[in-house]
């Protein structure tokens, strides 16, 4: 009987041990956050990303020094003083004129810039000229063929022939005097002429050359205007050529004066007009008509017709 009771107790306890315990599934903990790698304080950009940074303007210093020989045998020294305006240009603030070690004149760019330009520009604009490099900032040449060197300052950067501000040596005062502003000025001692060149007309289709000569008092006066034009001519691919001279009533015309009006104050003196005609056999005859001013008639008159070939105009 005792064994039977023990067996029953064992049987009753077996289901409770055999049943699996109820387990609550817990979520796996999230992985810890990973910190981004620390970046250096200043990372170098790749060559493709490098952008040039404009350098700060420099302080005033001597940009260029040139010698200016005078008719009497002395030689002056000219110092263009200025600075780099930005990464692409330099400018002259003043020109110092030395006779040996003695400073005899200081010329401020501001004086001429204010005279040549209207008001309304930034203040800094009037203090310095503008050019591409110090080597181009100043030039020396004898403008009026009196044997004394004059000088010019590269005025400003433009898409035409570069304009220069020019000063002429005055032997009486022994000082440089501002004279005029010209584009593309070139002294030609072999002809005693000062020329100034620039582009004009639609899309720069005309090349204008002003020719000046010293008058009786030595003052430079306009002698003529030469114009090479590519505007519709009688033979495509060849320019026309004209020489204009001022009417006597126009009076003396000085360099750097008001804009020239050829149609009003000048008359033709010489014209070379390119032309071409197709002959009956289909060949093309190319020629140049030469016209000259006839004082008696007061007009241009055809004086000759010259055949034009590629061989004789190389």
C-alpha positions as CSV (number, residue, x, y, z in Angstrom):
1,X,0.0,0.0,0.0
2,X,2.8,2.4,0.9
3,X,4.4,1.7,-2.5
4,X,1.2,2.4,-4.3
5,X,0.9,5.8,-2.6
6,X,4.5,6.8,-3.5
7,X,3.9,5.8,-7.2
8,X,0.8,8.0,-7.4
9,X,2.7,11.0,-6.0
10,X,5.5,10.5,-8.6
11,X,2.9,10.2,-11.5
12,X,1.2,13.5,-10.4
13,X,4.5,15.4,-10.4
14,X,5.7,14.3,-13.9
15,X,3.4,16.6,-16.0
16,X,4.6,19.7,-14.2
17,X,8.2,19.0,-14.9
18,X,7.7,17.8,-18.5
19,X,5.9,21.0,-19.6
20,X,8.2,23.7,-21.0
21,X,8.3,26.9,-19.1
22,X,6.6,29.9,-20.9
23,X,9.4,32.2,-22.1
24,X,8.8,35.9,-23.2
25,X,11.0,36.7,-26.2
26,X,13.1,39.7,-25.5
27,X,14.2,42.2,-28.4
28,X,17.9,42.1,-29.2
29,X,19.6,45.2,-28.0
30,X,20.5,47.7,-30.8
31,X,24.1,47.9,-31.7
32,X,25.9,50.8,-30.2
33,X,26.1,54.0,-32.4
34,X,29.4,54.3,-34.2
35,X,30.9,57.8,-34.2
36,X,32.0,59.3,-37.5
37,X,35.7,59.5,-37.9
38,X,37.0,62.8,-36.9
39,X,37.9,65.1,-39.8
40,X,41.0,67.2,-39.9
41,X,40.6,70.9,-39.2
42,X,41.5,71.9,-42.8
43,X,41.2,69.3,-45.5
44,X,43.1,69.8,-48.7
45,X,41.0,70.2,-51.8
46,X,41.7,68.0,-54.8
47,X,43.3,69.8,-57.7
48,X,40.0,69.9,-59.5
49,X,38.4,71.7,-56.7
50,X,41.2,74.3,-56.2
51,X,40.0,77.8,-56.9
52,X,42.5,80.6,-57.3
53,X,42.1,83.2,-54.6
54,X,42.7,86.8,-55.6
55,X,45.7,88.1,-53.7
56,X,45.5,91.3,-51.7
57,X,46.8,94.4,-53.5
58,X,50.4,95.4,-52.8
59,X,51.7,98.6,-51.3
60,X,53.0,101.4,-53.4
61,X,56.5,100.9,-54.8
62,X,58.6,101.7,-57.9
63,X,57.0,99.7,-60.7
64,X,59.3,100.8,-63.6
65,X,62.3,103.1,-64.1
66,X,63.1,104.6,-67.5
67,X,65.7,107.1,-68.8
68,X,64.6,110.2,-70.6
69,X,67.4,111.9,-72.6
70,X,67.0,115.7,-73.2
71,X,68.1,117.8,-76.2
72,X,70.7,119.6,-74.1
73,X,72.6,116.4,-73.3
74,X,71.2,115.6,-69.8
75,X,69.3,112.5,-69.0
76,X,66.4,112.4,-66.6
77,X,65.2,109.4,-64.7
78,X,61.5,108.6,-64.5
79,X,60.1,106.4,-61.8
80,X,56.6,105.0,-62.1
81,X,55.3,104.5,-58.6
82,X,52.3,102.4,-58.0
83,X,51.1,99.0,-57.0
84,X,49.4,95.8,-58.0
85,X,45.7,96.6,-58.0
86,X,44.6,93.0,-58.1
87,X,45.6,89.6,-59.5
88,X,45.4,90.8,-63.1
89,X,46.4,94.4,-63.2
90,X,48.8,97.1,-61.8
91,X,48.4,100.9,-61.7
92,X,50.6,104.0,-61.4
93,X,49.8,106.6,-58.8
94,X,52.6,109.0,-59.6
95,X,55.7,109.6,-61.7
96,X,58.8,111.0,-60.1
97,X,61.2,112.9,-62.3
98,X,64.9,113.0,-61.2
99,X,67.8,115.0,-62.5
100,X,70.6,113.0,-61.1
101,X,69.8,112.6,-57.4
102,X,67.5,115.7,-57.3
103,X,63.8,115.2,-57.5
104,X,62.6,118.0,-59.8
105,X,58.9,117.0,-60.3
106,X,56.2,114.7,-59.1
107,X,53.3,114.0,-61.4
108,X,50.1,112.6,-59.9
109,X,48.0,110.3,-62.1
110,X,44.9,111.6,-60.4
111,X,45.3,115.1,-62.0
112,X,44.9,113.8,-65.5
113,X,42.4,111.0,-64.7
114,X,40.0,113.5,-63.2
115,X,40.4,115.8,-66.2
116,X,39.7,113.0,-68.7
117,X,36.9,111.2,-67.0
118,X,33.5,112.3,-65.8
119,X,32.5,112.3,-62.2
120,X,30.7,109.3,-60.8
121,X,33.5,106.7,-60.7
122,X,34.7,105.1,-57.5
123,X,37.3,107.1,-55.6
124,X,40.0,104.5,-56.1
125,X,39.5,104.8,-59.9
126,X,41.0,108.3,-60.0
127,X,44.1,107.5,-58.0
128,X,45.7,104.9,-60.3
129,X,46.1,104.1,-64.0
130,X,45.4,100.5,-65.0
131,X,47.6,98.2,-67.0
132,X,48.3,94.5,-67.3
133,X,51.9,94.5,-66.0
134,X,54.5,96.9,-64.5
135,X,56.6,96.6,-67.6
136,X,53.8,98.1,-69.7
137,X,52.9,100.9,-67.2
138,X,55.1,103.6,-68.8
139,X,56.8,104.4,-72.1
140,X,59.3,107.0,-73.3
141,X,59.3,108.6,-76.8
142,X,59.9,111.9,-78.5
143,X,56.4,112.9,-79.5
144,X,57.1,116.3,-81.1
145,X,60.6,115.6,-82.5
146,X,62.4,118.3,-80.5
147,X,65.1,116.0,-79.3
148,X,63.8,115.6,-75.8
149,X,62.1,112.5,-74.5
150,X,58.5,112.7,-73.5
151,X,56.6,109.9,-71.8
152,X,53.2,108.2,-71.5
153,X,51.3,106.2,-69.0
154,X,49.2,103.2,-70.0
155,X,45.7,104.6,-69.3
156,X,43.2,101.8,-68.9
157,X,42.5,98.3,-70.2
158,X,40.1,98.2,-73.1
159,X,39.2,96.0,-76.1
160,X,40.6,98.5,-78.6
161,X,44.1,99.9,-79.1
162,X,45.5,100.9,-75.7
163,X,45.1,104.6,-74.7
164,X,48.0,106.4,-73.1
165,X,48.2,109.6,-71.1
166,X,51.1,111.7,-72.6
167,X,53.3,114.4,-71.1
168,X,55.6,116.6,-73.2
169,X,58.9,118.1,-71.8
170,X,58.8,121.9,-71.7
171,X,62.3,123.2,-72.0
172,X,61.4,126.7,-70.7
173,X,59.9,125.5,-67.4
174,X,62.0,122.4,-67.2
175,X,58.9,120.4,-66.3
176,X,56.7,117.9,-68.0
177,X,53.3,119.2,-69.1
178,X,50.3,117.1,-69.7
179,X,49.5,117.1,-73.4
180,X,46.8,114.7,-74.6
181,X,45.5,111.1,-74.5
182,X,46.0,109.0,-77.7
183,X,45.5,105.4,-78.7
184,X,48.3,103.4,-80.3
185,X,50.7,106.4,-80.6
186,X,53.9,105.9,-82.5
187,X,56.6,108.4,-83.3
188,X,58.1,108.1,-86.8
189,X,61.3,110.2,-86.9
190,X,62.0,109.2,-90.5
191,X,58.9,111.1,-91.6
192,X,58.6,113.5,-88.7
193,X,55.1,112.2,-88.0
194,X,53.2,111.0,-84.9
195,X,50.5,108.5,-85.7
196,X,47.7,107.2,-83.5
197,X,45.8,104.1,-84.5
198,X,42.5,102.5,-83.4
199,X,39.5,100.5,-84.7
200,X,36.2,102.0,-85.6
201,X,33.0,101.3,-87.4
202,X,30.6,98.3,-87.2
203,X,32.3,95.4,-85.5
204,X,35.7,97.1,-85.8
205,X,35.6,97.0,-89.6
206,X,37.6,100.2,-90.0
207,X,41.2,100.9,-89.0
208,X,41.8,104.6,-88.5
209,X,45.3,106.2,-88.4
210,X,45.5,109.9,-87.4
211,X,48.7,111.5,-88.6
212,X,50.1,114.6,-86.8
213,X,53.0,116.8,-87.7
214,X,54.7,119.7,-85.8
215,X,53.5,123.1,-86.9
216,X,55.5,126.3,-87.2
217,X,55.6,126.7,-83.4
218,X,56.4,123.0,-82.9
219,X,52.9,122.2,-81.7
220,X,51.5,118.9,-83.0
221,X,48.6,119.4,-85.5
222,X,46.6,116.9,-87.5
223,X,47.8,116.5,-91.0
224,X,45.5,113.8,-92.3
225,X,43.4,110.7,-91.4
226,X,44.0,107.4,-93.2
227,X,41.2,104.8,-93.1
228,X,41.4,101.2,-94.2
229,X,37.9,99.9,-94.3
230,X,36.5,96.4,-94.7
231,X,32.9,97.5,-95.0
232,X,31.2,96.4,-98.3
233,X,33.7,97.1,-101.1
234,X,33.5,96.2,-104.7
235,X,35.7,93.2,-104.3
236,X,35.1,91.0,-101.2
237,X,38.3,90.1,-99.3
238,X,40.0,93.4,-100.1
239,X,39.8,96.6,-98.0
240,X,39.3,100.0,-99.3
241,X,41.7,102.8,-98.5
242,X,40.9,106.5,-97.9
243,X,42.8,109.7,-97.0
244,X,40.9,112.5,-95.4
245,X,42.2,116.1,-94.8
246,X,40.5,118.8,-92.8
247,X,38.9,121.8,-94.4
248,X,40.8,125.0,-93.8
249,X,37.7,126.4,-92.1
250,X,38.0,123.6,-89.5
251,X,41.1,125.3,-88.1
252,X,44.1,123.5,-86.5
253,X,43.2,120.2,-84.9
254,X,45.3,119.1,-82.0
255,X,45.9,115.5,-80.6
256,X,43.3,114.3,-78.1
257,X,40.7,116.8,-79.0
258,X,37.0,116.2,-79.5
259,X,36.0,113.2,-81.6
260,X,36.7,113.6,-85.3
261,X,33.7,113.9,-87.6
262,X,35.1,113.1,-91.1
263,X,31.9,113.9,-92.9
264,X,31.6,117.4,-91.5
265,X,35.1,118.7,-91.0
266,X,37.1,116.7,-93.6
267,X,37.0,116.0,-97.3
268,X,38.4,113.1,-99.3
269,X,41.9,113.6,-100.6
270,X,42.7,110.2,-102.0
271,X,40.6,107.0,-102.4
272,X,41.6,103.4,-103.5
273,X,38.4,101.4,-104.2
274,X,38.7,97.7,-104.9
275,X,36.4,96.4,-107.6
276,X,35.9,93.3,-109.8
277,X,33.9,92.6,-112.9
278,X,33.0,89.3,-114.6
279,X,33.8,89.3,-118.3
280,X,31.8,87.6,-121.1
281,X,34.2,84.6,-121.1
282,X,33.5,84.1,-117.4
283,X,36.9,85.4,-116.1
284,X,37.0,87.9,-113.3
285,X,38.9,91.1,-113.8
286,X,40.1,92.6,-110.5
287,X,41.2,96.1,-110.3
288,X,41.6,99.2,-108.1
289,X,40.1,102.5,-108.9
290,X,42.2,105.5,-107.8
291,X,40.4,108.7,-107.1
292,X,42.0,112.0,-106.1
293,X,40.6,115.3,-104.9
294,X,40.4,117.9,-107.6
295,X,40.6,121.4,-106.1
296,X,39.1,123.1,-109.2
297,X,36.0,120.9,-109.2
298,X,35.9,120.5,-105.4
299,X,35.3,116.8,-105.7
300,X,37.0,113.4,-106.2
301,X,38.0,112.6,-109.8
302,X,39.0,109.2,-111.1
303,X,42.7,109.4,-112.0
304,X,43.6,105.8,-112.8
305,X,42.6,102.1,-112.7
306,X,45.2,99.6,-111.7
307,X,44.8,95.8,-112.4
308,X,45.0,93.8,-109.2
309,X,46.5,90.3,-109.1
310,X,47.5,88.1,-106.2
311,X,51.0,87.9,-107.6
312,X,51.8,91.6,-107.6
313,X,50.2,92.2,-104.2
314,X,51.9,89.6,-102.0
